[in-house]
């Protein structure tokens, strides 16, 4: 009984009370038994290395598409890799936010919510061609059980293919902007590969200019 209580306490410290990100930021060497998997629709793109003890399934909803990854011996547990067609937002009530810089070059915000023994995680990836995320919702013990596999998968992730990022699109669009601006927003169209970059001025709402670039960064008149 004492050993069981010690295990539960250790698990609470590691996952339930953890202040840092749940998923490991470090890079992993590729596993010999892993399988390369890719998925694309329009100009959305995902590629990863999946342990051979896991399986994948494609999904597509009205506003979201991507991959569902599950251990073969526990199909009730899943990790969902998501591309959001029309942007992504969450309610922040009761959610803890942690910014992460992964060693593979990706960066994300971990959004964590704990209800009882259940942990809900949403990783919103930054500065890509479109809005990518990874979601997990499961008992804390299950997430800890598969933590190494999930961390390995994330370390192998390639999102957005060769498409330029939002910051690069904004940088390219700047040379075509001829207003005095202090705010920039870049939106990606996954069906055409085009970027719409909006320049605005917070002190003068009449100052506004939208620049559209194709997937190669060339101006579309």
C-alpha positions as CSV (number, residue, x, y, z in Angstrom):
1,X,0.0,0.0,0.0
2,X,2.8,2.4,0.9
3,X,4.5,1.7,-2.5
4,X,1.2,2.5,-4.3
5,X,0.8,5.8,-2.4
6,X,4.4,6.7,-3.3
7,X,3.8,6.0,-7.0
8,X,0.6,8.1,-7.0
9,X,2.4,10.9,-5.3
10,X,5.3,10.8,-7.7
11,X,2.9,10.8,-10.7
12,X,1.1,13.9,-9.2
13,X,4.4,15.7,-9.0
14,X,5.5,14.8,-12.5
15,X,2.3,15.5,-14.4
16,X,-0.4,17.0,-12.2
17,X,1.7,19.6,-10.4
18,X,4.3,20.0,-13.1
19,X,5.1,23.6,-13.9
20,X,7.1,22.9,-17.1
21,X,5.7,21.4,-20.3
22,X,4.4,17.8,-20.2
23,X,6.0,16.9,-23.5
24,X,9.8,16.7,-23.6
25,X,11.4,19.5,-25.7
26,X,14.6,17.5,-26.6
27,X,15.3,15.8,-29.9
28,X,15.3,12.0,-30.2
29,X,17.3,9.8,-32.5
30,X,15.2,8.0,-35.0
31,X,14.0,4.6,-33.8
32,X,14.9,1.7,-36.0
33,X,11.4,0.2,-35.7
34,X,9.6,3.5,-36.5
35,X,7.6,4.2,-39.6
36,X,7.5,7.4,-41.6
37,X,4.0,8.8,-42.1
38,X,2.8,11.8,-44.0
39,X,-0.5,13.5,-44.7
40,X,-1.5,16.4,-46.8
41,X,-4.6,18.1,-48.1
42,X,-4.5,21.3,-50.1
43,X,-1.4,23.1,-48.9
44,X,-1.5,21.6,-45.4
45,X,1.2,19.1,-44.7
46,X,2.2,16.8,-41.8
47,X,5.1,14.4,-41.6
48,X,6.4,12.3,-38.7
49,X,8.1,9.2,-37.5
50,X,5.7,6.8,-35.7
51,X,6.7,4.0,-33.4
52,X,5.6,0.7,-34.9
53,X,3.6,0.0,-31.8
54,X,1.3,2.9,-32.9
55,X,-1.1,3.3,-35.8
56,X,-2.6,6.3,-37.6
57,X,-5.9,7.3,-39.1
58,X,-6.8,10.3,-41.2
59,X,-9.7,12.5,-40.3
60,X,-11.5,15.5,-41.9
61,X,-14.2,17.7,-40.4
62,X,-15.7,20.9,-41.7
63,X,-13.1,23.2,-40.1
64,X,-10.3,20.8,-39.2
65,X,-8.3,17.9,-40.7
66,X,-5.3,15.8,-39.8
67,X,-4.2,12.5,-38.1
68,X,-5.3,10.5,-35.1
69,X,-2.4,8.5,-33.6
70,X,-3.1,5.7,-31.2
71,X,-1.1,2.9,-29.5
72,X,-2.1,-0.5,-31.0
73,X,-2.6,-2.0,-27.6
74,X,-4.7,0.9,-26.2
75,X,-6.9,2.4,-29.0
76,X,-8.9,4.4,-26.5
77,X,-5.8,6.6,-26.0
78,X,-5.1,9.0,-28.9
79,X,-3.1,12.0,-29.9
80,X,-4.6,14.2,-32.6
81,X,-2.6,16.2,-35.0
82,X,-4.8,19.0,-36.3
83,X,-4.8,21.5,-39.1
84,X,-7.4,24.2,-38.5
85,X,-8.8,25.6,-41.8
86,X,-10.3,28.8,-40.3
87,X,-8.0,29.7,-37.4
88,X,-7.8,28.4,-33.8
89,X,-8.8,29.9,-30.5
90,X,-9.6,28.6,-27.0
91,X,-11.2,29.8,-23.8
92,X,-8.5,30.5,-21.3
93,X,-10.5,29.9,-18.1
94,X,-8.8,27.4,-15.9
95,X,-6.0,26.8,-18.5
96,X,-2.3,27.1,-17.8
97,X,-0.1,28.3,-20.7
98,X,3.5,27.4,-21.2
99,X,5.6,28.4,-24.2
100,X,7.9,25.7,-25.5
101,X,10.9,25.8,-27.9
102,X,11.5,22.3,-29.2
103,X,15.0,21.3,-30.3
104,X,13.7,20.3,-33.7
105,X,13.0,24.0,-34.5
106,X,9.2,24.0,-33.7
107,X,7.8,26.2,-31.1
108,X,4.4,26.0,-29.4
109,X,2.2,27.1,-26.6
110,X,1.1,24.3,-24.3
111,X,-2.5,24.8,-23.0
112,X,-3.1,22.6,-20.0
113,X,-6.3,22.0,-18.1
114,X,-6.7,19.5,-15.2
115,X,-10.1,18.2,-14.1
116,X,-9.9,15.5,-11.4
117,X,-7.5,12.8,-12.7
118,X,-8.0,13.9,-16.4
119,X,-5.5,16.1,-18.2
120,X,-6.4,18.0,-21.4
121,X,-3.5,19.3,-23.4
122,X,-3.5,21.4,-26.5
123,X,-0.2,22.4,-28.2
124,X,-0.6,25.4,-30.6
125,X,2.3,25.6,-32.9
126,X,3.7,28.9,-33.9
127,X,4.7,30.7,-37.1
128,X,3.8,28.1,-39.7
129,X,1.8,28.1,-43.0
130,X,-1.6,27.8,-41.3
131,X,-2.8,26.8,-37.9
132,X,-1.5,23.5,-36.6
133,X,-2.1,22.0,-33.2
134,X,-1.8,18.7,-31.2
135,X,-4.5,17.7,-28.7
136,X,-4.5,15.0,-26.0
137,X,-7.2,14.4,-23.4
138,X,-6.8,11.4,-21.1
139,X,-6.2,10.3,-17.5
140,X,-2.8,11.6,-16.2
141,X,-1.5,8.1,-15.7
142,X,-2.1,7.3,-19.4
143,X,-0.3,10.4,-20.6
144,X,2.6,9.6,-18.4
145,X,2.6,6.0,-19.7
146,X,3.0,7.2,-23.3
147,X,5.0,10.3,-22.6
148,X,8.2,9.1,-24.2
149,X,6.4,7.9,-27.3
150,X,4.6,11.2,-27.6
151,X,7.8,13.2,-27.1
152,X,9.5,11.1,-29.8
153,X,6.6,11.8,-32.2
154,X,6.8,15.5,-31.6
155,X,10.5,15.6,-32.0
156,X,10.1,14.1,-35.5
157,X,7.3,16.4,-36.6
158,X,7.5,18.4,-39.8
159,X,4.5,20.8,-40.3
160,X,3.7,22.9,-43.3
161,X,6.2,21.3,-45.7
162,X,8.3,23.9,-47.6
163,X,5.7,26.6,-47.3
164,X,7.0,29.9,-46.0
165,X,6.0,30.9,-42.4
166,X,3.7,33.8,-41.4
167,X,6.7,35.9,-40.3
168,X,8.4,35.4,-43.7
169,X,5.2,36.3,-45.5
170,X,4.9,39.5,-43.5
171,X,8.5,40.4,-44.1
172,X,8.0,40.0,-47.9
173,X,4.8,41.9,-47.9
174,X,6.3,44.9,-46.1
175,X,8.0,46.1,-49.3
176,X,4.6,46.5,-50.9
177,X,3.0,48.4,-48.1
178,X,2.9,52.2,-48.3
179,X,1.0,53.2,-45.2
180,X,2.3,54.0,-41.7
181,X,1.5,50.8,-39.7
182,X,2.3,49.3,-36.3
183,X,0.3,46.0,-36.5
184,X,0.6,43.1,-38.9
185,X,-1.5,40.0,-39.3
186,X,-0.8,37.2,-41.8
187,X,-3.5,34.7,-42.8
188,X,-2.8,31.5,-44.9
189,X,-5.2,30.0,-47.4
190,X,-4.6,26.3,-47.4
191,X,-6.5,25.8,-50.6
192,X,-4.5,28.2,-52.7
193,X,-1.3,28.5,-50.8
194,X,-1.7,32.3,-50.8
195,X,-0.9,34.6,-47.9
196,X,-3.1,37.7,-47.0
197,X,-1.1,40.1,-44.9
198,X,-3.0,43.0,-43.3
199,X,-1.2,46.1,-42.1
200,X,-3.0,48.4,-39.7
201,X,-2.4,51.4,-37.5
202,X,-3.6,51.2,-33.9
203,X,-3.9,55.0,-33.6
204,X,-5.7,55.5,-36.9
205,X,-8.3,52.9,-37.9
206,X,-8.5,54.5,-41.4
207,X,-5.0,53.3,-42.1
208,X,-5.2,49.8,-43.4
209,X,-3.8,47.9,-46.3
210,X,-4.0,44.2,-47.3
211,X,-1.2,42.6,-49.4
212,X,-1.7,39.2,-51.0
213,X,1.2,37.0,-51.9
214,X,1.3,33.7,-53.7
215,X,3.0,30.6,-52.2
216,X,6.3,31.8,-53.6
217,X,6.0,35.2,-52.0
218,X,5.2,37.0,-55.2
219,X,2.6,39.9,-55.2
220,X,-0.9,39.1,-56.4
221,X,-2.5,42.3,-57.7
